[in-house]
Amino acid sequence: MNLEDLYTAVRRGGVEPTPRELAETLWLAAQMQRSRPEPASVRGDDPGAPAPPGRLPRPKGRPTSAGRPEPPPATELHPYRPAVRRTRPARAENVPRPIALSDRLAFQRALRPLLRRVPAPGPGTLDEEATARLIGDQPPGAPWPVVMRSARQRWLDAVVVVDDGDSMAIWRGLAADVVRVLRESGVFRQVTTFRLRPAPGDGTVAEVTDWQGRPVTPGHLVDPMNRRVTFVITDGVDPIWRSGSAGAVASGWARRGPMSILQPLPERLWARTWTRTVAGTLAAPRPAAPNSDLSLAPFGGRAAPDGVLVPVLQMDHRWLRRWTALIAGGPPMTAAVTGIGEPLEEPVTPAVEPLTPGQRVQRFRAAASPEAFRLARLVALSEPQVEVIRYVQQATFPDPQPAYLAEVLLSGLLRVENADLGQYGFIEGVAEELVDTLTVSETLGANELLAQVSVEVARQRNRTGAGFLALTPADGDERMASGSRPFAVTSYGRERVTLARRRLEAPPPAAPARPASRPVRPRVSSRGRLSCPYCYSAIRRRADLWFACTGRKQPGKEVCRPVVDEARRSLTGYAVPSRPVFPPPSTLLPFTGTSSTADCPDCGGPTGIRVCPHCHTRLPAVFGESASPMIAMVGARATGKSVYLTVLTHQMRSVLFREFDADVRQVGGDGSDWLDQNTRRLYEDRSLLATTARAFDGRTEAMVLEWRTRERTWLGQNRFRSSYISFQHGLGDDLTDDTYPGGSRYLGAASHLILLLDPTQLPGAAERLRLPVSGRPYIDPVRDVLNWVTETLKSTDHWNGRMITLPVAVVFTKMDAFYSALGKTHPLLLTQRRPGGYDEQHGRLVHELVSVFLDSWNGQDINRTLRANYRDYQYFFVSALGAEPNYENATVSPAGIRPERVEEPLLWLLHRAGVVPAAP
């Protein structure tokens, strides 16, 4: 490889190397080549012979398959905790702290826009060559002139102010890494560190000290030449930020130079801090302009924050690069900006009932990122100590972020035991709840991962540098509890792993004896079985499907006449005459399947129409060929079920089919033109739909939609997969009718559920919204509907004795009725999903916002019911019409139908079923 090839390879990796960096790379490669040991076959070493002079002896140990000796055995490391009972001797070990800032190189690259040199003040240095040349040109006897060359120095220096409040104890290692990166980058003339802490007293007044704790005036940090950048590292939760004292101190720095806040918490948690931000476009009039000269154009018509504008940066190199580019004179940037210098009003926190361990885990799972929840489950098998969690995080994720650790520590699952040592403990019962979410294979994988982490920590225990204390069983001055275990896996974790191994290695149980023959009869299906989307009865396999006559007779036979099918009418309410049905022809061998066609035993005509063997309703042609999720949809009276289904179907056919390359159509049955009539009334006539008539005899035939997509197998072949959405448009009127048994059959057969609720039926909502009498719903309180669905699901296979396992999308309709009450800038109205799949981050945000909405609109009991009974649910807030209709005239908005988020509940359920991918 020549120099040009090396330059091309480095640029391909996303880096623009300088000539000096290329030279240093070549030098380092030469040194590594020199220090590489020769193979044993070339050296001719005898393993038993003594080492020659000048060569170290080979380490002892059994050689591995690669010819290298095995690493030394791992030493058990235990948490450094005071022993209160029976003890045994131990020795204190200094374990090196893991690197808190994972991508340090990218962090340094983000500072490159500030890497420039400017003339230094002072007389400069003597230019010997220019001086000699000028002297040679002078006449004899003339005084010798002197040529001075102006010295050049780095453009800026940096000041790092670290918040020293109690809540920042867990981020001290991260702050130290940031300071180290700034110093090693070579960008700044010098990097000076200070502390910002509460002054003695009530803890609301901020003071500045140097790193040794000596107080200094805030003006000591100001550079009169305006060539100083200030970084404030804080989580913004200390009382000094609430009182405005910290902001008043920092505003003096922001008025005299560039300043930013480095926030270790993830962006979605900033609303809980005292450095709340407003998103917008931030512009600077010139390079290194002070923050007082910055201008902000907020998004969504929001007002700019009061006080001096300060950008808040997540502890990520991408955020830092945008800000350094702005300081260097770059274009305006998208930023999250806070205003400092003004005291903040503390929000009123409503009283919250104590949560059970299961409720805590459910709330954390709904709000946290997938990475944070995975990390919390691994920590439940280990020791909840900050440094140990960092080791686990680095071993688990290829790109570990401080935000994952912040989510776990602030999850409400842990309590502080020793802030100085960074030791936490799980709230009683929480660790068990987290471990219960692990499958057998996940438990074994977690055990192996944590064992590797423990061995890695033990191998590096002799490294120099700052570390944290741990105990190892040995003769020493320390004492440790006799029952102490290494922090790789706690006692509960070991029992769980042992149980998982036994379950994995145990032989499968013998299958129960099956009777020779048993009559087939309709029943509510259990999870994982094929179910009819019309009568919800279990179907063992596709070969059990019956056939329906087409009416095309063979010569010499009479044509089959349509008659009313009593089985179909009794199960679905369909009473229109139809052709007769018949079972599939019997086969000689069981489980060999049947042909896709059959001849009618009466008229002899061939047919390929398959029907349900129980209700005799026509099924899709590919029904039963693959595992097909069945999504049920229910709702109480006046929740807008018909409008929602009509608009959702229209969106699936006109928008979503392009986004996901899917075929969406109404299938099966001989259904009426109910859907087409509703579509014309809404989209063409712009009129509201009439209330759905009550079901005939407590039953009505379901409408079924098929979502069919193509996916590639691991062999590269195309495979088609269908999902069915079964909607009982008459079932909603019977939700609270105890005499109707169809609900348990319907919900028991579903693999996923969409539950529609009307938020205007919340207590007092209609009065607060000032809805007209014609727009007020029937008196079916939301909690009564939810209680009915909950009790019905508990009577099905979806109840495991503790929780309801059915994934439920809880959809609050009529979002347009709350537009004026929420305001145009409410996050519920501004956030939008990313296309191309289900946006998990957007979904979690909407879930949390709806949960808060319910608390403020007298819906706390809904939150409690769902947390206590459902293992997998998510909130959605949708508007099928897009604008509040005219209830008096029964018409929609003159602008037409403009749906908001009607597809998101369906995409979430399809994503849970593995049909729709996550958004990129």
N, C-alpha and C positions, 0 to 999 in steps of 0.2 A: 504494500500500500504506500503510495507516494503522498506528498503533502496535499495535493489537490483532492485525492480521494478522501483523506482524513477530513478536510474542510467540508466536503460534500456530505459525508456521513454525519458530522456534528450538526450541520444545518438541517438535515433531515429530521433530527431529533427535536427541532424547535428552538435551537439556540444559535445566535449569531456570534461566533467566537472572534475575539480580537487576536492579532498576531502574537501578543504575549501569552495569551491563554493557549494557543496552539503550541507554542514553544514549551510551555510548562507541561503540557500533556505529553509531548514527545519525550521530555526529560524523565517524567514520572514513569512512562512505559519502559524506558531503558533501565531505570533503577529496579523496577519490578522483575524484568527479565533477568537481571544479574542476581537478584536474591532468590530466584526460583531454584529449589533443590533439584539435582539431577536424579533420574530414575535409578532404582537400585541395580537394575541390570547393567547400566552404564558404569556406575561407580564400582561394581563388583564387591559390595560390602558383604561381610559375613555377619549375620545377626549375632553370633556368639563371640565374635572377635572384639577386642577393645577398640574404642574409637581412636583414630589417628590424632596426632597432636594438632591442636587448633580447631578440632571439630567436636561439637557437643555430642554426648552419647545419645542414642535413640531412646525415646521414652518407653518405659515398660508398659506392657498391656497386650492383650490378645489382638492380633491384626484383624482388621475388618476385610470385607470382600474387596475393597479398593486398595488394600495394602497399607492402610494407615492405622495407627493404634486407636483403640476405642477411647472416648473421652473419659475423664475421671468420673467416678460415681457421684451422683447428685447428693447434696447435703440437704436434709430437711430444714426448711426455714419456717419458723412459727411466728405468728403476730406478737409484737412487743406489747404485752398487756400485763397489768399487775396480777399476780397470783394470790387468790384469796383463800384457797383451800389447799389440799394436799399438793405439794410441790416436788419438783425434781431439779437437779442442777442444770444450768444452761449457760451458754456464752453469747454475749451480744455480738452481732455481726453488722457491719456497715454495708448495706446493699446499695449499689449505685442506683440513683434515680433514673427512670426512663426519660427520654427526651420528650418534653411536653409539646414542643412545636415540631411536628413531624416533618413537614416539607420546608426545611430551612433554606435549601438552595433556591427554591422558587420564591421564597420570601425575600432573599437577597436580590434576585433578578428584578423583583417588583420595585426595588429602590433605584434601578439604573437611570430612570429619567432625571434624577437629581445628581447624577455623577458628572459634574462639569467643574472646570477650574477657571478662576478669575484672578485678576491682578491683586497681589497682596499689598496692603499699605506699608509705607516705609521707603527708605532710599533704594532698596533693591540690592542686587549683588553685582560685583565687578565683572564686566564682560572683557576678559583678558585679550581675546583675539581681536575684537573691534577696537579696543584701546591701543594695542600695539600697531594695528594698521593705521590708525589716525595719527599716532605719534610719528610714524615714518613719513607721513605726508607734511609734517610741520617743518618750517625753516629752522636752521640751527639757532639755538639760543632762545627759541620760543618756549613758553611754558607747556608742559605736557598736559594735554586734556585727558579726562577720564570718562569712559563710557560705562554707564550703569545699565544693567538689565533688570527690568522689573520682575520681581518674584511672583510666582503664581501659586495659588493654594486652592483647596477645595472650597466649593461655593458656600455650603451651609454647615452648621453644626447642629446637633440634636440634643434635646432635653427630654428625658423620659420621667414622667411623674407617675408613680405607682400608688394607687389607692391602698391604704394600709388598714382598712376597716376589717371587722371580724369576718364578714362574708367573703373577703378576698383571700383568706388563708389558703383555700384550695387552689388558688391561681398564682401563688408566689413562684412556683416552679416555672409556669408558663411565662410570667413576667421576666424572670431571669433569662429564659431562653430568648425572648424578644430583644432584651438588652444585648445579649451576646451576639445575636445575629446582626444588630445594627452596628456593633463595633467591628465585627469581622468583615462586614461588607466593603469597607474602605470608601464609603460614599461621603461620610461626614468628617469634618476636621476633628471633632471630639464628640463623645457621647457622655453626658452627665446625667446622673440619676438622683431623684429626690422622692420623698414620700409625702403623700397627702393623707392626713389622718385627723380624727376628731380631737379637738383641744380638750384639756381637762375641764370638766363641768358636766353639763347635761348631754354632751355628745352630739350637739347639733351645729357646733361652730368648727369650721375647718381651719387647720394650720398646716404650714409647709415646713418640713425638716429636711436636712441632708440625710445621707445614707447612714450616718452615725447617730441620728436622732437629735441633732442640734437644730433648734428653730432658725429659720431664715425668713426674710420678708419675701412676699410674692414678687416684688419688683426685682429681686436678685436674679430671677430667671429670665428677665427681659434683655434682649440684645438691642442696644440703641441703633445699630447699623441694619436692623431688620434682616439678619441673615441667620436666623435660628428657627428650627422646626420643633414644635412641641408635641409629644405623644403622651396622652393621658390614658393609662391602662386602668379601667374600672368596670365593675359590673353594674354600677349605678343604683344600688339598692340601699346603701348606707344612709342614715338620717341626715348626714351633712349634705347630700344631694337633694333630699326632700325639702330641707329648710332653705335651699338656695345659697347657702354659705359657700359650698364647694364651687358652684357655678359662678358666684361673684368673684372668687379668687382666680378661677381659670379664665374668666372673661378678660382680665387684664392682660393675660398672655395672648389671647385670641385677637385683641385689638392691636397688638404690636408685631404679629407675625402669624405664619400658618400654624394651625393647630387642629388635631383630630383626636377623637376618642376611640381607642382600641377596645372593643367589647368582646370578652370571652364567651358570652352567652349567645346562643343562636338567635337569629333575627325574630323568629316567631315568639320569643319570650321577652322581647324588649318592651312590649306594652305593660309588663308587670314591673318595670323598673322606673326610676325617676329621670331617665334620659329618653323619654318618649320621642319618637321621631315622626317626621313628615317627609314623604317621598316626593321627589321633584327633580328638576334639572338645575344643577349648581354650576355657576359660571364665575370665573375670576377675571378681573380687568387686566392683569399683568402677572408675570412670574413672581412667585414668592409674595403675593399680595396677602395682607393680614385678613383674618376672617371677617373683620368689620366691613371690608370692601366687597365681600362676596354677595352675589345676588341669587335668589332662589325662585324658580317658577314651579310651584307645587302642582302635583297631578290632581285631577278630579275636582278642580275648583276650590281646593281647601286653602285656608289661610296659612301664611308663613308663620312659624313659631316666633314668640316674643323673645327678645334678648339677642345676644350675638349668635350668629349662625355657626354651628360646629358640626362637621360631618361625623357620623358614627360609623365605624368600620368593623365589620365582623372579622375575627381573627383568621383571615384567609388572604392568600397572596393576590387573588383576583380583585378583591376590594381595595387592597393597598395600591395595586398598580394603577387603578383609575385615579386615585387621589394624587399620587406622585406625578402622574402625567398632567393633572390640572395645575399643580404647583409649578411645574416646569414650563407652563405657558401653553398647555394643550387645550383642546376644545372643551366645551361644557360636558359635564358628566352626570349620569343618573346617580343620585345619592340619597341616603337617608340622613336627614339633618335634624338636629335638636337645637333648641334655644337655651342658653345658659345665662345666669345672672338674675333670674326672677324666681321667687319661692313658688312651690307647687302646692296645689290643694290636694289633700289626701282623700282618695275616693272612699265612699262609704262601703264597707265590706259587709254583705248580708251574712247573718248567722247561718252556719252550715252544720248539719247534723253529723256526728261522728261516723266515719266510713268503716265498713268491715274490710278485712284484708282483700277479699275478692273484689270489692268495689274499687279499692285503691288500684289494684292491678288493671281492672277493666278501664278505669278512667285514664291511667297512664298509657295503656295500649292504644286507646282511641286517639290520644293527642300526640304521642311521641312518634318520632321517625322510626322506620323499621330497623335501622342500625342501632338506635338507642334501646329499643325493646329487646333486640337480640343481645346487646351487651348486658342489660339488666338480668336477663335469664342466666347468662354465664357467671355474672357476679354472685347470683344466688347459690351457685355451686362452689364459690371461692370465698375469699375474705374481702369484705367491703372496705378496703383501705385505698386511699386515693392513688398511691403509687402502684399498688398491685393492680388496680383497675386499669391504669395506663398500660401496664405490661400486657394485660389481657387484650386491651383494645388494639395495641400494636400488632399482636399476634393474630388478631381476628380480621382486621380490615386492611386492605391494601393502601388506602388513603385515610388514615385515622384523623378525625377532626376534633378539636376541643369541644365542639358543640355536642357531640355524643356524650361525653363525660358530664357536661353541664346538665343535659336532660336527665341523666340517671341520678345525679346528686340532688337535683331540684324536683324530683318526681313525686315527693311525698311518700315514697316507699322506705326511706332511710331516716334515721335519727343520728345526730352528732353525738359521739361518745368522747372523743378527744380531738379538739380542733387543732392543737399544736402538732399532733402526730398524724393528722388527716385520717383518723379512724372513725368509721361509721358502723352502724348496726341496723339490720332490717327491723322494721316494726313487726311485732309478734304476729306470726301467721303469714306474712307477705312472702318470705322466702319459699315456703311450701307451695303457695299459690303460683309463684313464678315457675318453680320446678315442675309443677303439674302440667304446665303448658308444653313441656318438652316431650317429644316422642322417644321411643326406645333408642332409635338410631341417633337422634340428636343428643340424648343424654350420654351415650358412649362417645360420640364425637367431641362433646364438650369436655368430657373427662380426659381424653387424650390431649386436647388443646391445652387445658390447664396444667396437665403434667409437664408438657413441653415448656410452658411458661415458667414453672417452678424450676426445672432443670436449667433453663437459660439464665434465670436470676442467680442461681447458685454458682454457675460457671463464671459469672462476671463479678462475683462478690469482692475480688481483690483489685478491681479497677480503682484508680484514684478519682477524686472529685467528690462533690457533695452526694450524700446518700441518705437513706432512712434506716432506722434500726429494726432489726429482726432478731429472733432468738433461734439458736440451734442447740439440740441436745448434746451437751458436752460438759466437762468439768470447767466451771467458771464461777464468776462472782454473782451472776444473775440466777433467778429462780423462775420456773415456769410451771404452770398447772400440770398435774399428772395426766389429765385428760386432754391436753392441748394436742391439736393436730396441725400438720403443715397447712399453710394457707392456700395450697394448690386446690384442695378439695376439703370442705368442712365435713363434720361428722354426718350431717344430714345428707350432704351430697354423696358421701361414700356409700351410705345405705341405699340411696337412690340408684347409684351406678351398679351396685351389687345386684339389686333387684332387676335392673334392666338387663344385665348379663344373663341372669337366670331365665328371664322371659325369652331372650333371644336364642339361648342355647337349648331351651326345653323343646322336646319333640311336639309336633302339632297334635292337638287332641283328636281322638278318633271321631269320625263323623257319626252322628246318631243314625240308628236304623230307620229306614224309610219304609212306610207301608207299601205294599205291592200296588195298590191303586187307591185313589182318594178322589172323591167328587170335587170338581172345580166350582167354587162359588165366589161371588164378589166379596172383597174385604178391603179395608183401608191398608194401603201398602206401607211398608217400612222403608227406611232410607236405603238407597242403593238399588232398589228394584225398579223394573219398568212399570210405568203407571199410565193408564188411559187419561189423557188430558180433558176428557169430557165427563166420565163418571168416577174417575180417580180410583178405580179398582186396580189391583196388582195383576200384572201379566208376566208369567214366568219367563217367556222367551218369544221371539218373533214368530217362531213356527206355530205357536198357539193361536195366532190371529185367524179370525174367520174370514170368509169371502162373501161378497154381495153380488147378487145377480145383476147383469147389465140389461136384461130384457131382450137380448138378441138370441132368439131360439134357434135350434137346429131343425132341419126339415123333418116333418112328421110329428113334431111335438108342439104343445100349446105354450104360448108366451106367458111368462110369470106376470101377474097383475100386482100393482102397488097396493099394499094394505098397511094399516096402522100397526106399527111394531110395539106391542105392549111392554116388552122389556125396555125398549128405548124410552117410551113415554114415562114409565115408572121411575127410571133412573135420571133422566135428563129433562123431562117435561116436553119433549118434541113429539107432537101428535100429527104430523103431516104424513100421509101414506107414502111408503117407500117400497122398493123391491125387496124380496125375501133374502135372507142370509142363511149361510150353511157353514158347518165346521170344515176344517181342512181334511183332505183324505188321509186315512191312517197309513202308516208306514210299517214295514216289516221290522225294522230295527229302531229302538228308541234313540232320541237325541240325534237323529241324522238330518233333521230339518225336513221341510216340504218344498214343493215347487212354488215358484212365484205366481203361477196361474192354476186354475182348477175349472172343471166343468160343473155347471149347475145341475144338481141331481133331478130337478123337475123339468126344465126346458132344454138342458143339454148345452146351453150356450157357454162359451169360454169367458172367463173373467179374471182380472188381476186386481180387482178392488178389494183392499183389506179393510176389515172393520174390527171393532173391539168385540171380543167374545162375550162380554157382559152386557154392555149397553147397545151394541150393534151400530155404533156411530162410525162413519167412514173416517179412516185415519190417513195421515200422509203416506205417500208411496214408500218413503225410506224409513218409516217409523220402526224403531227397534234395531236398525243396522249397527248403531254405535250408542255409547252412553250419551244420553241426551238430558241435560238439566231441564227441569220443569219449573218455571217461575210462576207462582200464583200472585194474584193481585186482589186485595180486598179493601173495603173502606165502608164507613158508615154512611148514613143518609146525608145527602147534600154536601158531600166532600168534593164534588166535581169529578167523580170517577169516569163518567162518560166523556166529558170534555178532555180530561187528562189522557185517556186511552186513545181518543180520536186524534189529538194533537201529537201524542207520542208516535202513533203509527204513521202519521204524515211525515214527521221528522225522520223516522227510520227509513221511509221509502224515498224521501227527497234529499236528505242530507247525510245520514249516517251510512247509507249503503255505499256511498263514494269513499267516505273516510276509512271504512273497514273492509271494502270489497265484499259486501255481504248481500245475500238475496233475502228479502223480507216480503212475506206474503201471508194472506189468510189461507189456512189449510183445513182439510177435513170437513166432515159434516156436510149438510145441505143448507148451511146457514143463510139467513136472510140478508137483505141489503142494508142492515142496520148501520154498519160502518160507513158505507157510501152515502147514506142519507145524512148522517151526522157530519161528514166531511163537507158535503155541499151546503148544509145549513150554516156551518161555522165560517167556511172560507169564501163562499160565494154570496150567501144571503146575509152573512155577518149578524146572525141572530143566535141568541143563547139557546141551548138545548133544553127540551122539556124534561121534567123529572122522570127517571126510568120507572116504568110500571112495576108493581110488585110481582114477584115470581109466581107463576102458575102453580098452584098446589104446593107452594114452598120450594119449587124447583124451576130452573130454566136452563136451556142449553148454553154451554160456555162458548165463547169465541176464542179461537186459538190462532196465534201468530207463530210462524216459523222463522227463526233467524239462522240462516245457513251460511257458513263460511268455509273457506278452503285453507288447509294447513298442510305443511310438509312434514313427513315422518323422518325419523333419523336415517332411513335408507334413501332419502331424497325423493320419495314418491308423494304425489298429491293425495290428500285425504279430505273428504268433506265431513263436516260436523254440524249437526242441527241442535238448536235449543228451542224449546217451546214455551210460549207465554200464554197461560190459560187464564182467561178473565171471565168471572161470573158476574155479568152486569146486573143481575137481579139479586145477587147474594147480599149486597150491602144493606138493602132494606131489612134483611132478616138477621143482622148481626146480633142484636140484643133479644132475639126471639128464642127462648129456651126450648120451644117445641120443634124447632127446625134442626134435624140432625145432619144436614149436608155440610155444615162448616167443618166438622172434625174430619170427614172424608176428604174434603177439598184441601185443608191445610196439612193433613197427614200425608197426602201423596206428594206434596210439593217438596222440591229440593232447595228452593229459595223463595222468599216472600217479599212483596212490595205492599206495605201497609200505608194507606192514604188516610191522613188526619186533617181536619179543618182547623187551623189556628184561630179562626174567628169564633170558634166555639169554646175557647178558653174562658174561664170565669172573668166577666167584665170586659172582654175584648171588644165585643160589638158596640158597647157604649163608649169605650175610649176611642174607637175608630169612627163613631158617629155614622154607622151604616144605616141606610134607610130600612124601613120595616120589610120591604120586599127583598132586601139583600141579606136579611138575617136568617141564619140556618135553622133547621129543626132543632128541637131540644134533645140532642143526643150528646151529652158531655164527652169530651175526648177521653177522659179517664175511664168512663164506662166502656167505651169501645175497646180501649187498650186492655182493660181487665178481662173482657170477654175473649179477646184473641189470646191473651196469656193463658187463661184457664183452658181454652180449647186446645192449645198446643200442648199443654201438660197432659192431655189425655191421648196423645199420639206418641209415636216412636221418637219424636224430636226432644222428648224430655228424658234426660239421663239420670234423674233422681236428684239432681242438684241445680242444673241450669237448662235452659232451652238452647239447643245447639243449632237450630235452623238459622242461617244468615237472614237477617231482616233489614230491609231498607225502610226506615221510618220517614215517610215523605209528608211534609207539611205543604199543602196546596194553597192557592189563593195568595201567593206572595205579593201580588199587586195591591192588595188591600192595605198593606203595611208600608207602601212606598213613602207616603207623606209622613207617617209616624216615625220611620227610621231615619229619614233624611237622605239626601242624594249622596252624601259622603260616607254612609255606613259601609263597613267592610263587606257585609253580606251582599251589597249591591254592586260592589266594585270588583271583587275577585272573580276571575274567569279561569276556566280549565285550559290546559294545554291539549291540542288535538293529537290524534294518532294513537289514542289508547285512553285508559283511565288514569287521571291525574291524582295520584295518591296524596301528594302534599296539599293540593287544593281541596280534596275531599276531607282531610283531617281538619283543615282550617274551617271549612263550612260546618263540620260537626261541632267543633268547639263553639263557634259563634251561635249556632242554633241552641246549644245547651245554655249559653248565657242568656239568649233571648227568652228561653222558657222560664228561667229564674226571674226575669224581670216582668214577665207577663203571666204570673200566677200559674206556671206550669211545672213547679218543682216536683210535684208528685209523679209526673211523667218521667223525669230523670231518675227518680228513686225506683220506680217500677222496672224500668228497663235495666238499670244497673244491677238490681237484685235478682232478676229472672232470666236475662238474656246474655249469652256468652259472646255473641257476634252480632252487633247491630251498628247502624250508622245513620245519622240525621241528614236530611236533605230539605232544602227550601226551594220550591219551584213555583212558577207561574205559567200555566198553560196558555193564557190569553195574552200576557205581556203588559196589560194595562187594565185598570179597573173598568168593568163594563157599566152600562147604563141599566140599572136594575128596573127602573120604572118602565122603560121601553123594551126591555129584554133584548138589548143589542150589545154587540161588542164595540170596542173602540173604533172610531172612524178610520184609524190608521191600519186596521186589520189585525190579524193574529201575529203576534211577535213573541213566541214562547221563550221562556227563560229557564234553562237547566232541566227541562223535562226528561232529557235522556240520561242524566247523571246517575239516578238510582239504578237504571237498567245496566249501564256500563259497569257500575260497581259490582253488581251481582254476577254479570258475565265475566268480569275479571276474577272474582272469587271462584268461579267455576272453571277457570283456565281457558275461557273462550276468547276473551279480549286481553291484549297485552297491556302492560303499564305504559303510560305516556313517556316518550323520550325526553 
